[in-house]
Amino acid sequence: MNDGVMTAIAALLVTSLLVRVLPVLCDFQFPDGLVKWMETILPSAVFLNFIAYIFLQEMQVSAGAALVSLGITALLAYLNLGGLFVGVLGGCITYYLLSTSY
């Protein structure tokens, strides 16, 4: 893996720890402004990070498969079918099937 992918993984890990793990382990309340920021801006930033570092790397390997899998993931997320896990799983399976068939 190159440095861009490692940076993206580290950023996603820190984001997950801040948003999911830290509030469970520590009994404290974030300030209202920070909560609003985490609920509105942070998900978009994570998705843009995903596009910039992971998706663009895969575009160099197989552009068609990457575009179709991103479309499937976005469609499943937009329709809210099965939650985040099903959306990501749908995109991953699509990418795998399309990239191995070339």
Backbone hydrogen bonds, N-H to C=O, Kabsch-Sander energy under -0.5 kcal/mol:
donor,donor_aa,acceptor,acceptor_aa,energy
6,M,2,N,-2.0
7,T,3,D,-2.4
8,A,4,G,-2.1
9,I,5,V,-2.5
10,A,6,M,-2.3
11,A,7,T,-2.5
12,L,8,A,-2.3
13,L,9,I,-2.2
14,V,10,A,-2.5
15,T,11,A,-2.3
16,S,12,L,-2.4
17,L,13,L,-2.5
18,L,14,V,-2.5
19,V,15,T,-2.5
20,R,16,S,-2.8
21,V,16,S,-1.2
22,L,17,L,-3.1
24,V,20,R,-0.5
24,V,21,V,-0.8
25,L,21,V,-2.2
26,C,22,L,-2.5
28,F,26,C,-1.5
35,V,31,P,-2.4
36,K,32,D,-2.4
37,W,33,G,-2.0
38,M,34,L,-2.8
39,E,35,V,-2.0
40,T,36,K,-1.7
41,I,37,W,-1.8
42,L,37,W,-1.7
44,S,40,T,-0.6
45,A,41,I,-2.3
46,V,42,L,-2.5
47,F,43,P,-2.2
48,L,44,S,-2.6
49,N,45,A,-2.2
50,F,46,V,-2.4
51,I,47,F,-2.3
52,A,48,L,-2.8
53,Y,49,N,-2.4
54,I,49,N,-0.6
54,I,50,F,-1.5
55,F,50,F,-2.1
56,L,51,I,-1.6
58,E,54,I,-2.0
59,M,55,F,-1.8
60,Q,56,L,-0.8
60,Q,57,Q,-0.6
61,V,57,Q,-0.6
61,V,58,E,-0.5
62,S,58,E,-2.8
66,A,62,S,-2.2
67,L,63,A,-2.4
68,V,64,G,-2.4
69,S,65,A,-2.4
70,L,66,A,-2.2
71,G,67,L,-2.2
72,I,68,V,-2.5
73,T,69,S,-2.4
74,A,70,L,-2.7
75,L,71,G,-2.6
76,L,72,I,-2.7
77,A,73,T,-2.2
78,Y,74,A,-2.7
79,L,75,L,-2.6
80,N,76,L,-0.7
81,L,76,L,-1.8
82,G,80,N,-0.8
86,V,82,G,-0.9
87,G,83,G,-1.8
88,V,84,L,-2.6
89,L,85,F,-2.8
90,G,86,V,-2.7
91,G,87,G,-2.0
92,C,88,V,-2.7
93,I,89,L,-2.7
94,T,90,G,-2.1
95,Y,91,G,-2.6
96,Y,92,C,-2.7
97,L,93,I,-2.7
98,L,94,T,-2.5
99,S,95,Y,-2.9
100,T,96,Y,-1.9
101,S,97,L,-0.8
